[in-house]
């Protein structure tokens, strides 16, 4: 019964408020046509009571509208961030391609310069495998007999640094013995004093052995190939002297070299398509590197 009375009271109250509002609207309309009027005391009370009620009613709508606007702003920011990330990825890819193109153009220019320096054809090749075990230091490149690569050909870096020597080949690949291999030995000369010696690999760094008496070798000296071993052409950079040991009573003195080639970061090499006289004599019979009769001749 109490609930019924409450509902009836609320209904009458709502009807009364609506009625008062309608009457107020009619009176205000008429007063506006007559040039305005002062509100009566009861109209003023209704107007004063309507202000806080209106504010309370508007609060949820204002909150909802603000939340919706913020949500739309977040969506816009998210879409903008997604677009910026996509553009950044595109720009980074373009920069990477441009850097690679610049590196490639620099390498091609360096190939032309090396050809002028040594008058030997150069074939660029990529390293596809690297073996730096304790006993053997070798690498695999993606060029073989079909491109004119044969055992006994020297291999250099883009800065004319000595990398090693081709030892075996197939139709489309070749294996290199790196300069730092234990079996590697190169006849070298000090660029400054012209002191000669032999550069050997196989340890933590290269070693340059030379005759102690009269051997003018100092830290900072650059060692290059002498060309007298008949394997490598003259003038290839081997390394730089970092330390010279005290020979004592020994005839041979040893200097430690820092290789001119960073073998840990080596990616591209250049095969010098010409054997030295010693290699030509060694491979004159074609043993170990004779072309396969079933293969077509190399272009």
C-alpha positions in Angstrom: 0.0 0.0 0.0 2.8 2.3 0.9 4.5 1.7 -2.5 1.2 2.5 -4.3 0.9 5.8 -2.5 4.5 6.7 -3.2 4.0 6.0 -6.9 0.8 8.0 -7.0 2.5 10.9 -5.2 5.4 10.9 -7.6 3.0 10.8 -10.5 1.0 13.8 -9.2 4.2 15.7 -8.4 5.5 15.1 -11.9 2.2 16.2 -13.5 2.2 19.3 -11.2 5.8 20.2 -12.2 5.0 19.8 -15.9 1.8 21.9 -15.5 3.7 24.6 -13.7 6.4 24.6 -16.4 3.7 24.9 -19.1 2.0 27.7 -17.4 5.3 29.4 -16.8 6.1 29.0 -20.5 2.8 30.6 -21.6 3.2 33.5 -19.2 6.8 34.1 -20.3 5.7 34.0 -23.9 3.0 36.6 -23.3 5.4 38.7 -21.2 8.0 38.6 -23.9 5.4 39.9 -26.4 4.6 42.7 -24.0 8.2 43.7 -23.6 9.2 41.6 -20.5 8.1 41.5 -16.9 9.3 40.8 -13.4 8.7 37.1 -12.2 6.3 36.5 -9.5 7.5 35.1 -6.1 6.4 31.6 -6.9 7.9 31.7 -10.4 11.2 32.9 -8.9 11.2 30.0 -6.5 10.6 27.5 -9.3 13.3 29.1 -11.4 15.8 29.1 -8.5 15.0 25.4 -7.8 15.4 24.5 -11.4 19.0 25.7 -11.7 20.6 23.1 -9.4 18.3 20.4 -10.7 19.3 21.3 -14.3 23.0 21.2 -13.3 22.6 17.8 -11.7 20.8 16.4 -14.7 23.5 17.9 -17.0 26.5 16.4 -15.1 26.2 12.8 -16.4 25.6 14.0 -20.0 28.7 16.3 -19.7 30.8 13.5 -18.4 29.6 11.1 -21.1 30.3 13.8 -23.8 33.8 14.5 -22.4 34.6 10.8 -22.2 33.4 10.3 -25.8 35.5 13.2 -27.0 38.5 11.8 -25.2 37.9 8.4 -26.7 37.7 9.9 -30.2 40.9 11.8 -29.5 42.6 8.6 -28.4 41.5 6.9 -31.6 42.9 9.7 -33.7 46.2 9.6 -31.8 46.4 5.9 -32.3 45.7 6.1 -36.0 48.2 8.9 -36.3 50.8 6.9 -34.4 50.2 3.9 -36.6 50.7 6.1 -39.7 53.8 7.6 -38.3 55.3 4.2 -37.5 54.5 3.0 -41.0 56.2 6.1 -42.5 59.2 5.7 -40.1 59.6 2.1 -41.2 59.5 3.2 -44.9 62.0 5.9 -44.3 64.4 3.6 -42.4 64.1 1.0 -45.3 64.9 3.7 -47.8 67.8 4.9 -45.8 69.1 1.4 -45.5 68.9 0.9 -49.3 70.6 4.3 -49.9 73.4 3.3 -47.5 73.9 0.0 -49.2 73.8 1.7 -52.6 76.5 4.2 -51.4 78.6 1.3 -50.1 78.2 -0.6 -53.4 79.1 2.5 -55.4 82.2 3.1 -53.3 83.2 -0.6 -53.7 82.8 -0.4 -57.5 84.9 2.8 -57.6 87.5 1.0 -55.5 87.5 -2.0 -57.9 88.3 0.4 -60.8 91.1 2.0 -58.7 92.6 -1.4 -57.8 92.5 -2.5 -61.4 94.5 0.6 -62.3 96.9 0.0 -59.5 97.6 -3.7 -60.2 96.5 -4.1 -63.8 94.8 -7.3 -62.8 91.0 -8.1 -63.4 89.0 -8.1 -60.1 86.0 -10.2 -59.5 83.8 -9.3 -56.5 82.5 -12.1 -54.4 80.4 -12.5 -51.2 81.4 -14.6 -48.2 78.8 -17.3 -47.6 80.7 -19.2 -44.9 83.5 -18.7 -42.4 85.6 -21.2 -40.5 87.7 -19.7 -37.8 88.5 -22.9 -35.8 91.7 -23.3 -33.8 93.6 -25.1 -36.5 92.1 -23.9 -39.8 91.1 -20.4 -40.9 89.1 -20.6 -44.1 86.2 -19.0 -45.9 83.7 -19.9 -48.6 82.7 -17.5 -51.4 80.0 -17.6 -54.0 82.2 -17.5 -57.1 83.8 -20.5 -58.8 85.2 -21.9 -62.0 82.3 -20.7 -64.1 83.4 -17.1 -63.3 87.0 -17.8 -63.9 88.1 -18.4 -60.3 90.8 -21.0 -59.9 93.0 -22.3 -57.1 96.1 -20.2 -56.5 94.4 -16.8 -57.1 94.9 -14.1 -54.4 92.0 -12.6 -52.6 91.9 -9.0 -51.3 89.5 -6.7 -49.5 88.1 -3.4 -50.9 91.0 -1.5 -49.4 93.7 -3.6 -51.0 94.2 -5.6 -47.7 95.3 -9.2 -48.2 92.6 -11.7 -47.3 94.1 -14.9 -48.4 94.4 -17.4 -51.3 91.9 -19.6 -53.2 92.7 -23.2 -52.5 89.9 -25.2 -54.0 87.0 -24.4 -56.4 83.8 -25.9 -57.7 81.7 -24.6 -60.6 80.0 -22.0 -58.5 82.0 -21.7 -55.2 85.5 -21.5 -53.9 87.3 -22.0 -50.7 89.9 -19.6 -49.3 92.8 -20.1 -47.0 92.8 -16.9 -44.9 95.9 -14.9 -44.1 95.5 -15.8 -40.4 95.6 -19.6 -41.1 98.5 -21.6 -39.5 99.7 -22.7 -43.0 99.7 -19.2 -44.4 103.1 -17.6 -45.2 103.6 -14.4 -47.2 106.8 -12.7 -48.2 106.5 -9.2 -46.9 108.5 -6.0 -46.8 108.4 -2.9 -44.5 107.1 -0.1 -46.5 109.3 2.5 -44.7 112.7 0.7 -44.4 112.2 -2.0 -47.1 113.3 -4.7 -44.6 112.1 -8.1 -45.8 110.7 -11.0 -43.9 107.9 -13.6 -43.8 104.4 -13.0 -42.4 102.9 -16.1 -40.7 99.4 -16.7 -39.4 98.0 -19.1 -36.9 98.2 -17.3 -33.6 96.3 -14.5 -31.9 97.7 -12.1 -34.5 100.1 -12.2 -37.4 103.8 -12.5 -36.9 106.5 -10.9 -39.1 109.8 -12.8 -39.0 112.9 -10.9 -40.2 116.7 -11.1 -39.8 117.5 -9.3 -36.6 120.9 -7.9 -37.8 120.1 -4.8 -39.9 116.4 -5.3 -39.7 114.8 -1.8 -39.3 111.3 -2.6 -38.0 109.4 -0.3 -35.6 105.9 -0.2 -34.2 103.6 1.6 -36.6 105.4 0.3 -39.7 103.1 -1.0 -42.5 104.0 -4.3 -44.0 103.1 -5.0 -47.6 103.6 -7.9 -50.0 107.0 -7.9 -51.7 105.8 -9.9 -54.7 109.0 -12.0 -54.5 107.2 -15.2 -53.4 105.5 -15.5 -56.8 102.1 -15.9 -55.2 100.9 -12.4 -54.4 101.4 -9.3 -56.4 103.5 -6.5 -54.9 102.0 -3.8 -52.8 99.1 -5.5 -51.0 98.6 -4.3 -47.4 99.2 -7.1 -44.9 99.2 -5.3 -41.6 100.7 -2.8 -39.2 103.4 -3.5 -36.7 102.2 -3.3 -33.1 105.2 -4.6 -31.2 108.7 -5.8 -31.8 110.3 -8.5 -29.6 113.8 -8.5 -28.3 115.8 -11.0 -30.4 118.4 -11.7 -27.8 121.0 -14.0 -29.3 118.7 -15.3 -32.0 119.2 -14.6 -35.7 115.6 -14.1 -36.5 113.5 -11.4 -34.8 109.7 -11.3 -34.6 107.2 -8.5 -34.8 103.5 -8.7 -34.1 101.2 -7.4 -36.7 97.6 -6.1 -36.7 96.0 -7.4 -39.9 94.9 -4.8 -42.4 91.6 -6.8 -42.8 89.1 -7.1 -40.1 88.2 -10.8 -40.6 85.4 -10.6 -38.0 83.5 -8.1 -40.2 84.5 -9.3 -43.6 81.5 -9.5 -46.0 82.8 -8.9 -49.5 86.1 -9.8 -51.1 87.7 -9.4 -54.6 89.4 -12.3 -56.4 92.4 -11.3 -58.4 91.9 -13.2 -61.6 95.5 -14.0 -62.3 97.9 -16.5 -60.7 101.4 -15.6 -59.7 104.4 -17.4 -61.4 104.7 -19.9 -58.5 101.1 -20.8 -58.6 101.1 -21.2 -62.3 104.0 -23.7 -62.0 102.2 -25.5 -59.2 98.9 -25.8 -61.0 100.4 -26.2 -64.5 99.4 -29.9 -64.6 95.9 -29.0 -63.5 96.0 -31.2 -60.4 93.3 -30.3 -57.9 91.8 -27.6 -60.0 91.4 -29.0 -63.5 88.1 -28.1 -65.2 85.5 -30.8 -65.2 85.2 -32.2 -68.8 81.4 -32.5 -68.4 81.1 -28.8 -67.7 80.8 -26.2 -70.5 83.8 -23.8 -70.8 83.8 -20.8 -68.6 82.6 -17.5 -70.3 
